[in-house]
Amino acid sequence: MSEDTDVQLLLRIAGQDQRALRQFYERFHGVVYQFSMRTVANAADAAEVLNEVMLEVWRRAASFQGQSQVRTWLLSITRHKSIDLLRRKRPTELLDEASLDEGEEEASCPMSLAMELGQQGEQVRLCLDRLKDSHRQVVYLTFFEELSYPEIAEIMAIPNGTVKTRMLHAKQQLLQCLRRLLGGADT
């Protein structure tokens, strides 16, 4: 028996099939939890977001239009639920930065150098944790979920150019942080 596709699982969930929801959970709980952790930075909160996301999938499976991949749709829900949780916990804190200029070039920061410097996982994690939420999310979705900029733009509900700009700034900040931590000269 072949395994259901993501879309087939959503169709079964829309028909109130609890087994399909269990399969969907098994398939995606790690992705949802890890992405949420990048935003809420707390295991208990990420677990709460995971539960809220799966409940939302149960409720909204029939609303999936197929205009994106299921994972993109799911991570969009995850991002919104994560931000909602942070707003409930820290209502006075602004979570999203203002839109950035979209015309900046991405090539000014050599990622190969950042990767060379980043061989030490502890320092990389520390530098990732120092990024703004929006920058950390773009880095996570790009390098850990291997999503394209257009998919990330859809998940984060921002223009594609803003994704590129956030990635540029994130790479620059990571490079500077890694250079400081590893004792290199900051240029």
TADAQUI-V52964 format. One record per backbone hydrogen bond with DSSP energy under -1.0 kcal/mol. CO is the residue of the C=O (numbers start at 1). NH is the residue of the N-H. E is the energy in kcal/mol with one decimal. If there is no record, write none. Layout:
# TADAQUI-V52964
CO_NH_E, CO_NH_E
This chain:
# TADAQUI-V52964
5_9_-2.3, 6_10_-2.1, 7_11_-2.3, 8_12_-2.2, 9_13_-2.7, 10_14_-2.7, 11_15_-1.1, 12_17_-2.0, 13_16_-2.3, 17_21_-1.5, 18_22_-2.2, 19_23_-2.3, 20_24_-2.8, 21_25_-2.8, 22_26_-2.6, 23_27_-2.2, 24_28_-2.2, 25_29_-2.7, 28_32_-2.4, 29_33_-2.6, 30_34_-2.6, 31_35_-2.2, 32_36_-2.5, 33_37_-2.5, 34_38_-1.3, 36_39_-1.4, 36_40_-3.2, 37_41_-1.7, 42_46_-2.7, 43_47_-2.3, 44_48_-2.0, 45_49_-2.6, 46_50_-2.5, 47_51_-2.1, 48_52_-2.4, 49_53_-2.9, 50_54_-2.3, 51_55_-2.1, 52_56_-2.2, 53_57_-2.4, 54_58_-2.1, 55_59_-2.2, 56_60_-2.9, 57_61_-1.4, 60_63_-1.8, 61_64_-1.4, 69_73_-2.2, 70_74_-2.9, 71_75_-2.6, 72_76_-1.7, 73_77_-1.9, 74_78_-2.3, 75_79_-2.4, 76_80_-2.1, 77_81_-2.6, 78_82_-2.5, 79_83_-2.5, 80_84_-2.5, 81_85_-2.1, 82_86_-2.3, 83_87_-2.6, 84_88_-2.1, 85_89_-2.0, 86_90_-3.4, 90_93_-1.4, 110_114_-1.4, 111_115_-2.6, 112_116_-2.2, 113_117_-2.7, 114_118_-1.7, 116_119_-1.1, 119_121_-1.0, 120_124_-1.8, 121_125_-2.6, 122_126_-2.2, 123_127_-2.5, 124_128_-2.9, 125_129_-2.4, 128_131_-1.2, 132_136_-2.9, 133_137_-2.5, 134_138_-1.5, 135_139_-2.3, 136_140_-2.7, 137_141_-2.8, 138_142_-2.2, 139_143_-2.9, 140_144_-2.2, 140_145_-1.6, 141_147_-2.6, 148_152_-2.4, 149_153_-2.9, 150_154_-1.9, 151_155_-2.3, 152_156_-2.8, 153_158_-2.0, 159_163_-1.5, 160_164_-2.0, 161_165_-2.3, 162_166_-2.7, 163_167_-2.4, 164_168_-2.4, 165_169_-2.5, 166_170_-2.6, 167_171_-2.9, 168_172_-2.2, 169_173_-2.6, 170_174_-2.8, 171_175_-2.5, 172_176_-2.4, 173_177_-2.6, 174_178_-2.9, 175_179_-2.3, 176_180_-2.2, 177_181_-2.7, 178_182_-2.3, 179_184_-2.4, 180_183_-1.1
